[in-house]
């Protein structure tokens, strides 16, 4: 799928003092669109947004960014857009036009409704109707056809294409804003936008039930990026980041605003398939990552190491074992760090080269990350900082970092400034502060269920240790009870099982059944290599006994870490890869449990003899 990649937030500030920077940010940046203006005023970039066209990297300056965004605003005013009107945007691959539209929408007081490119016609119809979107901007033939098919059942006045030159194309749309006489009105509207105004309605990816429209204000998001900048405290503008996660997801989107504020150059990956190549070209200083992608990177690295011979292979796995023992702040002692220095020079330097050789650290979010991966990559000189949050928390609530003893592997860090976290009696994580959303659009009932006494009820189960670090133990809605009355936390077991090179994805099942079991998507690439090495022929992965025996061995190893009632007693292998396109995963690669169960109901019935 990709070769090597990952990461997310790094930070660069500028050339002024931290004190002055923080003061200026506090005073001057209050709305999202202030970020790019701040960049242009204080550290204008020749390459603010960078994209590839016909194998050539092209760029927009900070001033270009502002000028085109203003033109978008004027065009929208020509179309009759007013404050609080909703505009939808759908792109399959991140690109500068998305950002021009975004800022152009926000600075006239309208609201951006970003949608995933993987939704069905039915989903598009629902969200476009529910959000009251008046216009929609699209890239891609397939998406265009889906939206056009349902347009008549929505309030959409027009569907514009970002990738064509017709009367509904990008240039035709921009032509509506070429007359600069209305710029005075744009400037008036900018001034009228309050930090407390709703900036965007982000519909949840819908792992369960109908998508909900999360309303986030300018203040929600701006405060989030400010406290993140304060926590990381990195200086120097002009650093590079690479954008590849779906920009409709709050994690990637907010990181984009962060990059604008920090004076970074944002490079857009050509596709997820070319991400590895793009990383080596761009040589980013920072990146955003979701666990599934980091797992794939690690697996590819280990696969390459397995193909080495003799001393090189021994050194590779020696370094890997060393990395798996890593603890921050030199807790492992002098001898360990002497060995680590050698490992970094001989082995881990190759990992750094594969990631562009400039990557300072990676930030992981969206789902739980294996502590082992944090240990290994951080030992390799590429720190991974795991954070925690959700769309409803704008998104960041906690974050690990190496400064001030604020990194604790196995946790998601300490709360960001201005965020209060406490644990309810039933173990649920509750959040309070500037991060909490304004509510669910048109769903006061759900808002009241989710926000009580100012606390956002996350739906996640966790604990806070004596040092103030938050640890996520499971998803409240995903914990189930067997017929014997025993509670099972599936995420913990799944995380352990995915340490196996044979297992790509796994879903633990067993609600109201006599025992927990597992639906497994194997690592097809590795298993093909394993079978070839062993001289096995595997025609059917679901029924091959050699493979089943090997998977059982992996499960037996995993089971040793759990109580008898938690152990996986049975499993079935699914025959296809779980992807966002196939519907098994969300766009950020989290499992859609209900969908997976429905798709593999026959295997479920086979496990439980139903």
VENQUI-V791282 format. One record per helix or strand of 3 or more residues. SS is the DSSP state (hx for helix, st for strand). FROM is the first residue (numbers start at 1). LEN is the number of residues. If there is no record, write none. Layout:
BEGIN
ss:SS from:FROM len:LEN
ss:SS from:FROM len:LEN
END
This chain:
BEGIN
ss:hx from:18 len:11
ss:hx from:34 len:10
ss:st from:49 len:5
ss:st from:56 len:5
ss:hx from:62 len:17
ss:st from:86 len:5
ss:hx from:96 len:11
ss:st from:111 len:5
ss:hx from:121 len:11
ss:st from:133 len:6
ss:hx from:141 len:11
ss:st from:158 len:4
ss:hx from:170 len:6
ss:hx from:180 len:13
ss:st from:198 len:6
ss:st from:213 len:5
ss:hx from:218 len:15
ss:st from:240 len:4
ss:hx from:250 len:13
ss:st from:265 len:4
ss:hx from:275 len:8
ss:st from:286 len:5
ss:hx from:291 len:16
ss:hx from:310 len:15
ss:hx from:334 len:21
ss:st from:361 len:5
ss:hx from:371 len:9
ss:st from:383 len:8
ss:hx from:391 len:3
ss:st from:395 len:5
ss:hx from:403 len:3
ss:st from:419 len:5
ss:st from:428 len:6
ss:hx from:444 len:7
ss:st from:455 len:10
ss:st from:470 len:6
ss:hx from:476 len:3
ss:hx from:490 len:8
ss:st from:503 len:7
ss:st from:517 len:6
ss:hx from:524 len:11
ss:hx from:545 len:15
ss:hx from:564 len:3
ss:st from:570 len:4
ss:hx from:593 len:7
ss:hx from:601 len:7
END
